[in-house]
Each structure stands twice: as C-alpha cells, then as structure tokens.
C-alpha cells in the first residue's frame, strides 16, 4: 500500500498489503482521502511490483494529470483506465476479463489489480430510468443487492488467481 501501518492492519505484516484473490474496500467520509490512497498510493505501489492495474472510475475524477502527480504510470502497458457508471457494466467487465484470464496458460497470467473508485457512485438501471422520468423515489433496495452480488461474484471469480480488487465506498 505504501504505508507500513496500513499494510500491517490489512495483512498482519508491515511489508505486505493488498491481498491477491481478495476484495479490499476502503470506506470513509467524503474527503477522507480514499480516492487519493486507492488511486494513488495503491496503484503506484502495485505498478512498482509489476502488477497491471485496471482502474474503474465511477466519479469521473481521476484525470491523467492528477494520476501523474500521484506517481502513477498511465501508459497502456501499466494501466487500463475505464470510466463506468453502472454496476452491471463493472460486473460484466470483471466477468469477461476473468473468463479470458482463466483461458490463458498459467505461466502467461500477469498479476492484475482492479481498483474501483467508488462503489457508492455506481448506478442501477432503476436509478437511470427514474432520473430519465424525473421521478426520483429510490431504488427500493436494488442497489445494495446489486453491489453485494458484484462483490460476492468477484470474490468467487478471483479467489484462486493473482487478481485482486480494491474499491472505495462512502460512509
């Protein structure tokens, strides 16, 4: 992670951090530094270890100049930056990636870290439909269920592989 104390809290070791094959979520108040830490420190240190990063931006906040200022290599060989707003699109992207990844020869599989900034800004089709109609009555609990399904399915897909997921979320 680039932070010894956080490494220890996450892994029990000062020199280890984000575990591969797991989902790690950083949650906190707005302005607490979740995006800075996940999209900056964690991405930068993952890249330094030769890990390819897929950065999914649901907030449209991660521009190239900001990432460069944080020391992130934005070249196509080191980082894939995707702007997504729908939970379903994120799920489909991870699922398609893992299908292709599992089809690769084991010795050809790179270490990959997905970073989603943020879960809280992702939308459901209900959110979009209601906005289009001008009727914002809420999603009747669909969003928490969809986010739970996204995380649960991702855990099951990546568990045995050198693929990790880090996400931020608002409290």
Secondary structure, DSSP 8 states (H G I E B T S, - for coil): ---HHHHHHHHSSTT--S-TTSEEEEEE-TTSSHHHIIIIIIHHHHHHTT-EEEEEESSS---HHHHHHTT---STTTEEEEE--BHHHHHHHHHHHHHHHHHS-GGG---EEEEEE-STT-B-HHHHHHHHHT-----TTHHHHHHHHHHHHHHHHHTTTTEEEEEEEE-
